[in-house]
Amino acid sequence: MEFQTLTYSVEGRVATITLDRPERLNAIDDRMPAEIAAAVDLAEEDDDVHVVVVTGAGRAFCSGYDLAEYAEGDSPYSQEMPWDPMLDYRVMGANTAHFMRLFHCHKPTIAKVRGWAVGGGSDIALACDLVVMAEDAWIGYPPARVWGCPTTAMWVYRLGPERAKRMLFTGDLVTGREAAEMGLVLRAVPADELDAAVDALVRRIEGVPRNQLMMQKMVINQALEAMGLAATQRLATLFDGIARHTPEGMWFKQRAERVGFPAAVAERDSGAPIAPGVSRRMPESRR
């Protein structure tokens, strides 16, 4: 199979999926989610493969959705008002399902993160079973401040409610070292040791029979599913669409079109009130 946004390779018992848009820091375009799922399918169907590693070409794992393109111009993720939430859900629900192939794959999946895994890039990384980061890499979901909600909703399942709220109330980025300390990811190592650390982990896993790996993963995933993972993701995916069509979400889109995406992001992340003058108060008669 020929891919346009990633490369797929197999060496021994290890399949490697490399997100490959380095000129855009491997930002997610319209093709990447389905190509990730297709690459996982290839690994799933290959009896020689025991472990799947997901990484990024160049300086980053994935910088999230290509919002410079989507926010500044026409976007399938931003409709004219009145908007159709079910149309939005169909598009984003498909993306969520594609990313979650990493979670549902019967073989262990490992994210190797250098540079950035932010926004939708954090969705991809956190859908993997294990995440190993460079200490100086960054992870977080800045669109939680305005214009987004993480559709895979893996934050709460990895961090618990309070730390998940800390991350999503602020939209802050944390380093790999901080992510490991809070339990978001398995481990953080110096950047020049990242490849060796992941290789060592892979070597410990790849010798285990595929059926054993499958059984252990199914048992652990079942625990998360019993906690309501599918329902949580359904709500998060709906809320992601709503977040892009609130008064503040529409303000952010218009602001990005007017001043450019980097400037709009700088305003969003500055700590100043977002969308000044847009927020509406409940009428006195409704209080």
C-alpha positions, 0 to 999 in steps of 0.5 A: 500500500502506498501512503502519502502522509506516513511510511510503514516498514517492518524489521524482524518482529517490529512494524514502524509507522513514521508520520511523514510530513516533516515540513509541517511538523507532521501535522494532521491533514485530511488523509493522515487519520485513515492512513494511520488506521490502514498502517495498523491494519497491515501490522495486525494482519502480519503474523511476523509482527509482534510490536508496533512503534509509532514515531514522527519524521524530523523534529516532531512526533505530531504538531496536531491538526494542520490548524494553520490551514484549517483555521485561516481558510476553508475547513471541514471542521468549521461550518457556516451557522447554523451548523449541523452537529451530526455532520461534524460528528461524522467527520471527527468520529471517523478520525477518532476511530482511526486514531483508536486503531492503535488502542484496539490493535491486538498487538502492543503499540508504542509511541516514540515522541520527540519534539511535540505531541500536541493537540491531535498529536497527543490524541495519537500518542495517548491512543498507544499502549505505551508512550516514551518521550524525550525529556525535552519534548512537549505534550498537551492539548492547547485547543482546550482553551478554545476551539477544541476538546480531545476526542480520544479523551485518554487524559482522564484514563491515564491521569485520573480526574484531577490531573486531567482537569489541570491539563484541560482547564489550562491547555498547558504543555508539559515536558516529557520529564513532567509527563512521566512524573505525573504518570501521563507517559511511561518514561522520559529519557534524554533526547539522544537516548530515546531510540535506544530506550524504545529499542530496549523496550521493544526487545523485551516485548517482541519475544513474547508470543503474539497470543500472550500479548493479545490476551494481556492487552484485551484484559487491560483494555476491557477494564478501560472499556468497562469504565465507559471509554466509548461513551466518554469518547462519543461525548468528547467528539460531540463537544469538540464540534460544539467547541468550534461553533460556540461564540468564542470558537467562531471568534477564534476562527475569525481572528485566525483569518484576520491576523493569522493562526500564529497570532491568534494562538499567541492571544489564546495562550497568553492568559488574557480573556479569550474572545473579549466582549463575546461571552454572554451572560444569562438574562436576569429572568433566567437566573 
